[in-house]
Amino acid sequence: MRKILITGGLGQIGSELTKKMRDIYGNDNVVMSDMQAKDTHKDLIESGPFEMLDVLDREKMGEIVDRYKIDTIVNLAAILSAVGEAKPQLCYDVNMNGLYNVLELAREKDLSVFTPSSIAVFGENTPKDKTPQDTIMRPGTMYGVTKVAGENLCDYYFNKFGVDTRGVRFPGLISNDTLPGGGTTDYAVHIYYEALKQKKYTSFIDKGTKMDMMYMPDALNAIVQLLEADPSRLRHRNAFNITAMSFDPEDMAHSIRKHIPEFKLDYDVDPVRQAIADSWPNSLDDSEARAQWDWNPEFLLDDMTADMLNSLRKKLNIQD
């Protein structure tokens, strides 16, 4: 049974991954950590071990690893794309120095590491459609730069020191549980809330802007599946393209109108996030993940829309 430390545990992925991993591995075997506790996650924090941790504090991280006999770190602490453009130094510090601390501890203490990368590693010169697993990566954001460097750093620690490092390139993630934290694809979560509350939404991403997306249950399954995959099959390890669907805001609106016919969509484009979105691929080729560890998502757009609206109605106490 693994003993897992999750950094950035109160973020969009971490809060839901903690629940899933505690169900699989046992509450006491999954240590959630973050910079601060949040009252909104009180039940989750109290369901198992929780530690206050800044990933830039390697000494404290090492103490936590020793105290709980950790053998696996899932490093989710990160500054995302839009926030990273506003605070590039912070983005570099957390995403690079934090990862370095994790990898050094893994080398010293023989730990396994999962660190997610992102669609943001690609840039304007990358093929836009069915972007290959191995291709040009010249990102135009600090977030993307740190993720490319992170992929290479994880590969280095595997090849040089034998550290069991693994990761995927996540597309935009959509959750009915935790709100996103400053990414370019956040509109694809906000739109469902506003569809239920206001029957309308103003998108900061322009029509026709297709981006790869994934529903959170598939993202969580991908993390666990790759962690448990047979290492002899893994050739890429730290940079697997994975995806489930590709759509633009108009596609989302069409899907929502199957449930809320009066829903209206308009636009007030944010030039910063739009420029980021324009530099990313329209769709990814995830055939290597499918071949090397049997990746296969369950949710497409209409499946996700139905589940999102049903879940949010209950969460927001909204009647039909």
C-alpha positions as CSV (number, residue, x, y, z in Angstrom):
1,M,0.0,0.0,0.0
2,R,1.4,3.4,-1.0
3,K,2.1,6.2,1.5
4,I,1.3,9.3,-0.5
5,L,2.0,13.0,0.0
6,I,0.0,15.4,-2.1
7,T,1.3,19.0,-2.5
8,G,-1.1,21.7,-3.5
9,G,-3.8,19.5,-2.0
10,L,-6.5,22.2,-1.8
11,G,-6.3,23.2,-5.4
12,Q,-8.7,22.2,-8.2
13,I,-7.1,18.8,-8.8
14,G,-5.7,18.2,-5.3
15,S,-8.9,18.4,-3.4
16,E,-10.7,15.8,-5.5
17,L,-7.6,13.6,-5.9
18,T,-7.2,13.5,-2.1
19,K,-10.8,12.1,-1.8
20,K,-10.2,9.5,-4.5
21,M,-6.8,8.4,-3.2
22,R,-8.1,8.1,0.3
23,D,-10.8,5.9,-1.0
24,I,-8.3,3.7,-2.8
25,Y,-5.3,3.7,-0.4
26,G,-6.9,4.5,2.9
27,N,-7.4,7.8,4.7
28,D,-4.2,7.5,6.9
29,N,-2.0,6.7,3.9
30,V,-2.7,9.9,2.0
31,V,-1.3,13.1,3.4
32,M,-2.7,16.3,2.0
33,S,-0.6,19.4,2.2
34,D,-1.1,23.0,1.2
35,M,0.1,26.5,2.1
36,Q,-2.9,27.1,4.4
37,A,-6.0,25.3,5.6
38,K,-9.4,26.5,4.2
39,D,-12.7,26.4,6.0
40,T,-14.4,25.5,2.8
41,H,-12.5,22.2,2.9
42,K,-12.8,21.5,6.6
43,D,-14.4,18.0,6.1
44,L,-11.7,17.0,3.6
45,I,-8.9,18.2,5.8
46,E,-10.3,16.3,8.8
47,S,-10.8,13.1,6.9
48,G,-7.1,12.3,7.0
49,P,-3.6,13.7,7.7
50,F,-3.1,17.4,6.7
51,E,0.1,19.4,6.8
52,M,0.8,23.1,6.2
53,L,3.6,23.0,3.6
54,D,5.3,25.4,1.2
55,V,7.0,23.4,-1.5
56,L,9.9,25.9,-1.4
57,D,10.6,24.6,2.2
58,R,12.5,21.4,1.4
59,E,13.5,20.8,5.0
60,K,9.9,20.7,6.2
61,M,8.9,18.6,3.2
62,G,11.6,16.1,4.2
63,E,10.4,16.0,7.8
64,I,6.8,15.2,6.6
65,V,8.1,12.5,4.3
66,D,10.0,10.9,7.2
67,R,7.2,11.2,9.8
68,Y,4.6,9.6,7.6
69,K,7.0,7.2,5.8
70,I,6.0,8.6,2.4
71,D,7.0,6.6,-0.7
72,T,5.2,8.6,-3.3
73,I,4.8,12.4,-3.9
74,V,2.1,13.8,-6.1
75,N,3.3,17.3,-6.8
76,L,0.3,19.5,-7.6
77,A,1.6,22.8,-6.2
78,A,1.8,25.2,-9.1
79,I,1.0,28.7,-10.4
80,L,-1.3,28.4,-13.4
81,S,-1.1,30.2,-16.8
82,A,-3.1,33.4,-16.3
83,V,-1.7,34.0,-12.8
84,G,1.7,33.1,-14.0
85,E,1.6,35.9,-16.6
86,A,0.7,38.4,-13.9
87,K,3.3,37.0,-11.4
88,P,6.1,35.4,-13.5
89,Q,8.7,35.3,-10.7
90,L,6.3,33.5,-8.4
91,C,5.4,31.1,-11.2
92,Y,9.0,30.3,-11.8
93,D,9.8,29.9,-8.1
94,V,6.9,27.6,-7.2
95,N,6.8,25.5,-10.4
96,M,10.6,25.1,-10.8
97,N,12.2,25.4,-7.4
98,G,9.3,23.5,-5.8
99,L,9.6,20.6,-8.3
100,Y,13.4,20.6,-7.8
101,N,12.9,20.2,-4.0
102,V,10.5,17.3,-4.6
103,L,12.9,15.5,-7.0
104,E,15.9,16.0,-4.7
105,L,13.9,14.4,-1.8
106,A,12.9,11.6,-4.2
107,R,16.5,11.0,-5.1
108,E,17.7,11.0,-1.5
109,K,14.9,8.9,-0.1
110,D,14.0,6.6,-3.0
111,L,10.5,8.0,-3.6
112,S,8.2,7.9,-6.7
113,V,7.0,11.2,-8.1
114,F,4.0,12.2,-10.2
115,T,4.1,15.7,-11.6
116,P,1.5,16.9,-14.1
117,S,2.5,18.9,-17.1
118,S,0.2,20.8,-19.4
119,I,-1.0,21.6,-22.9
120,A,0.7,24.9,-22.2
121,V,4.1,23.4,-23.1
122,F,3.2,23.9,-26.8
123,G,3.5,27.2,-28.7
124,E,2.6,29.0,-31.9
125,N,5.0,26.8,-34.0
126,T,3.5,23.5,-32.7
127,P,1.2,21.7,-35.1
128,K,-2.4,22.8,-34.1
129,D,-4.4,19.7,-34.9
130,K,-3.7,16.2,-33.4
131,T,-0.5,17.6,-31.9
132,P,2.0,14.7,-31.7
133,Q,3.5,13.3,-28.5
134,D,6.9,14.5,-29.6
135,T,6.9,17.8,-31.4
136,I,8.1,21.5,-31.2
137,M,7.6,23.0,-27.8
138,R,8.3,26.8,-27.7
139,P,5.7,28.1,-25.2
140,G,5.0,31.9,-24.9
141,T,4.0,31.9,-21.2
142,M,6.0,31.5,-18.0
143,Y,3.7,28.7,-17.0
144,G,4.5,26.9,-20.3
145,V,8.2,27.5,-19.9
146,T,8.2,26.0,-16.4
147,K,6.2,23.0,-17.5
148,V,8.6,22.2,-20.4
149,A,11.5,22.6,-18.1
150,G,9.7,20.4,-15.5
151,E,9.2,17.6,-18.0
152,N,12.9,17.7,-18.9
153,L,13.9,17.8,-15.2
154,C,11.8,14.8,-14.4
155,D,13.3,12.9,-17.3
156,Y,16.8,13.9,-16.1
157,Y,16.1,12.5,-12.6
158,F,14.8,9.3,-14.1
159,N,17.7,8.8,-16.5
160,K,20.5,10.0,-14.2
161,F,19.3,8.8,-10.8
162,G,16.7,6.2,-11.5
163,V,13.9,8.2,-9.8
164,D,10.5,6.8,-10.7
165,T,9.0,9.9,-12.2
166,R,5.7,10.0,-14.2
167,G,3.4,12.7,-15.6
168,V,0.8,13.7,-18.1
169,R,0.1,16.8,-20.1
170,F,-3.3,17.9,-18.9
171,P,-5.7,19.8,-21.1
172,G,-8.2,22.2,-19.5
173,L,-9.9,20.5,-16.6
174,I,-13.6,20.9,-15.7
175,S,-14.9,20.1,-12.2
176,N,-18.3,20.2,-10.5
177,D,-16.6,20.3,-7.1
178,T,-13.7,22.8,-6.9
179,L,-13.5,26.0,-8.8
180,P,-10.3,26.5,-11.0
181,G,-7.5,28.8,-9.9
182,G,-6.5,31.2,-12.6
183,G,-6.1,29.2,-15.8
184,T,-6.9,30.1,-19.4
185,T,-9.6,27.3,-19.7
186,D,-11.5,28.5,-16.5
187,Y,-14.4,29.7,-18.7
188,A,-15.4,26.1,-19.3
189,V,-16.2,25.7,-15.6
190,H,-17.8,29.2,-15.1
191,I,-20.1,28.7,-18.0
192,Y,-22.1,25.9,-16.2
193,Y,-22.5,27.9,-13.0
194,E,-23.8,30.9,-14.9
195,A,-26.0,28.8,-17.1
196,L,-27.9,27.6,-14.0
197,K,-27.9,30.8,-12.1
198,Q,-28.4,33.4,-14.8
199,K,-29.3,31.5,-18.0
200,K,-26.5,33.4,-19.7
201,Y,-22.7,33.7,-19.7
202,T,-20.1,36.2,-21.0
203,S,-17.0,34.3,-22.2
204,F,-13.5,35.8,-21.9
205,I,-12.4,33.3,-24.7
206,D,-13.6,34.1,-28.2
207,K,-15.9,31.9,-30.4
208,G,-14.1,29.5,-32.6
209,T,-11.2,29.0,-30.1
210,K,-11.0,25.2,-29.7
211,M,-9.0,23.8,-26.8
212,D,-8.6,20.3,-25.5
213,M,-10.6,19.6,-22.3
214,M,-11.2,16.8,-19.8
215,Y,-13.8,16.2,-17.1
216,M,-12.2,15.8,-13.7
217,P,-13.2,12.2,-13.1
218,D,-11.2,11.2,-16.1
219,A,-8.2,13.3,-15.0
220,L,-8.2,11.6,-11.5
221,N,-8.4,8.2,-13.1
222,A,-5.4,9.1,-15.4
223,I,-3.2,10.0,-12.4
224,V,-3.9,6.8,-10.5
225,Q,-3.7,4.7,-13.7
226,L,-0.3,6.0,-14.6
227,L,1.0,5.7,-11.1
228,E,0.1,2.1,-11.1
229,A,1.2,1.3,-14.7
230,D,3.8,-1.3,-15.5
231,P,7.1,0.8,-15.7
232,S,8.5,-1.5,-18.4
233,R,5.8,-0.2,-20.8
234,L,6.5,3.5,-20.2
235,R,8.7,5.1,-22.8
236,H,7.7,8.8,-22.3
237,R,7.0,8.7,-18.5
238,N,6.8,12.5,-17.8
239,A,5.0,14.0,-20.7
240,F,2.1,11.9,-22.0
241,N,-0.4,13.8,-24.1
242,I,-3.9,12.9,-22.8
243,T,-7.2,14.3,-23.8
244,A,-10.9,13.6,-24.0
245,M,-12.6,16.3,-26.1
246,S,-11.9,19.5,-28.1
247,F,-14.5,22.3,-28.3
248,D,-15.0,26.1,-28.4
249,P,-17.5,28.2,-26.4
250,E,-20.2,27.8,-29.0
251,D,-20.0,24.0,-28.8
252,M,-20.5,24.3,-25.0
253,A,-23.5,26.6,-25.5
254,H,-25.0,24.1,-27.9
255,S,-24.6,21.3,-25.4
256,I,-26.0,23.3,-22.6
257,R,-29.1,24.3,-24.6
258,K,-30.1,20.7,-24.8
259,H,-30.9,21.1,-21.1
260,I,-31.5,24.9,-20.8
261,P,-32.9,26.0,-24.1
262,E,-33.0,29.7,-23.2
263,F,-29.3,29.8,-22.4
264,K,-27.5,32.8,-24.0
265,L,-23.8,33.2,-24.7
266,D,-22.0,36.5,-25.5
267,Y,-18.4,37.6,-25.4
268,D,-16.0,40.0,-23.7
269,V,-12.7,38.7,-24.8
270,D,-9.7,39.0,-22.4
271,P,-6.7,39.7,-24.7
272,V,-4.2,38.1,-22.3
273,R,-6.0,34.8,-21.9
274,Q,-7.1,34.8,-25.6
275,A,-3.5,35.2,-26.7
276,I,-2.5,32.2,-24.5
277,A,-5.4,30.1,-25.9
278,D,-4.4,31.0,-29.5
279,S,-0.9,29.7,-28.9
280,W,-2.2,26.3,-27.7
281,P,-3.2,23.3,-29.9
282,N,-6.8,22.7,-31.1
283,S,-6.4,19.0,-30.3
284,L,-3.8,16.5,-29.0
285,D,-2.8,13.1,-30.2
286,D,-2.9,10.9,-27.1
287,S,-2.2,7.6,-28.9
288,E,1.0,7.0,-27.0
289,A,-0.8,7.1,-23.6
290,R,-3.4,4.7,-25.0
291,A,-0.7,2.3,-26.2
292,Q,1.7,2.5,-23.2
293,W,-0.8,2.4,-20.3
294,D,-4.2,1.9,-21.8
295,W,-5.5,5.4,-21.3
296,N,-9.2,5.8,-22.4
297,P,-11.4,8.6,-21.1
298,E,-15.1,8.0,-20.3
299,F,-16.7,11.5,-20.7
300,L,-17.3,13.4,-23.9
301,L,-18.9,16.9,-24.1
302,D,-22.6,15.9,-23.8
303,D,-21.9,13.3,-21.1
304,M,-20.0,15.9,-19.1
305,T,-22.6,18.6,-19.6
306,A,-25.4,16.4,-18.3
307,D,-23.4,15.4,-15.3
308,M,-22.1,18.9,-14.6
309,L,-25.6,20.4,-14.6
310,N,-27.1,17.7,-12.5
311,S,-24.3,17.9,-9.9
312,L,-24.4,21.7,-9.8
313,R,-28.1,21.8,-9.4
314,K,-27.7,19.8,-6.2
315,K,-24.7,21.8,-5.0
316,L,-26.4,25.2,-5.6
317,N,-29.8,24.0,-4.6
318,I,-31.4,25.0,-7.9
319,Q,-34.6,23.4,-8.9
320,D,-35.5,22.7,-12.5
